[in-house]
Amino acid sequence: MFFRKLQIERIDAEGRTHLCPIKWIDNFAMRNFTNDAVFDDTLPAADGLLEAGFRVPLDRLQPSMENWFRRKGYLKPGETLRITEL
């Protein structure tokens, strides 16, 4: 649907990367449909894959998504999130 394809990965405490489950990505996207309009142009597509419009700022997406994942308990201490445009 959107032109930009973003890979969403969790980096564990040992430095290994894992694709974030679509459930996590969808949870973030649904929350932001009502709370922050800048992220409305997102569509979870698969594990580790988020489609996005050009108005979605990657410099805001990563910290916002990481904060949400921490609040939900998806990310544990020592883990981080990496977003890469494909």
C-alpha positions in Angstrom: 0.0 0.0 0.0 2.8 2.5 1.0 6.0 3.0 -1.0 8.4 2.8 2.0 9.2 -0.6 3.5 10.7 -0.6 6.9 12.3 -3.5 8.7 11.7 -3.6 12.4 14.2 -5.6 14.5 14.7 -6.3 18.2 18.3 -6.5 19.2 18.7 -8.6 22.3 21.3 -8.1 25.1 23.7 -10.5 23.3 23.5 -8.4 20.1 21.4 -10.9 18.1 18.7 -9.5 15.9 15.1 -10.8 15.7 12.3 -9.6 13.5 9.6 -8.0 15.6 6.3 -10.0 15.5 3.6 -8.4 13.5 1.5 -8.4 16.7 3.9 -5.9 18.3 4.0 -3.7 15.2 0.2 -3.8 14.8 -0.3 -2.9 18.5 1.9 0.2 18.0 0.1 1.2 14.8 -3.4 0.8 16.3 -2.4 2.9 19.3 -1.1 5.6 17.1 -4.2 5.8 14.9 -5.8 7.7 17.8 -2.8 9.3 19.7 -0.3 10.7 17.1 -1.5 11.5 13.6 2.1 11.6 12.2 2.1 7.7 12.4 -1.3 7.2 10.8 0.4 6.4 7.4 1.7 3.0 8.6 0.6 -0.5 7.8 2.0 -3.6 9.6 2.6 -6.1 6.7 4.4 -9.1 8.3 6.8 -10.0 11.0 9.5 -7.3 11.0 7.9 -5.4 8.1 6.1 -2.0 8.4 4.9 -0.1 5.3 4.9 3.6 5.7 4.1 6.9 3.9 6.7 9.5 3.3 5.4 11.8 6.0 6.3 9.3 8.7 9.6 10.6 10.3 12.0 7.8 11.0 13.9 9.8 13.6 10.6 9.9 15.6 9.3 6.5 14.7 12.2 4.5 16.3 12.1 6.1 19.8 8.3 6.2 19.8 8.0 2.5 18.9 10.8 1.5 21.3 9.1 3.4 24.1 5.8 1.7 23.4 7.3 -1.7 23.2 9.0 -1.1 26.6 5.8 0.0 28.1 4.0 -3.1 26.8 6.8 -5.3 28.2 7.9 -6.5 24.7 11.4 -5.2 25.1 13.4 -6.3 28.1 16.2 -4.3 29.8 19.3 -4.3 27.5 17.3 -4.7 24.3 16.9 -2.1 21.7 15.0 -1.6 18.5 16.4 -1.0 15.0 14.4 0.4 12.1 15.9 0.1 8.6 14.4 1.4 5.4 14.5 -1.3 2.8 
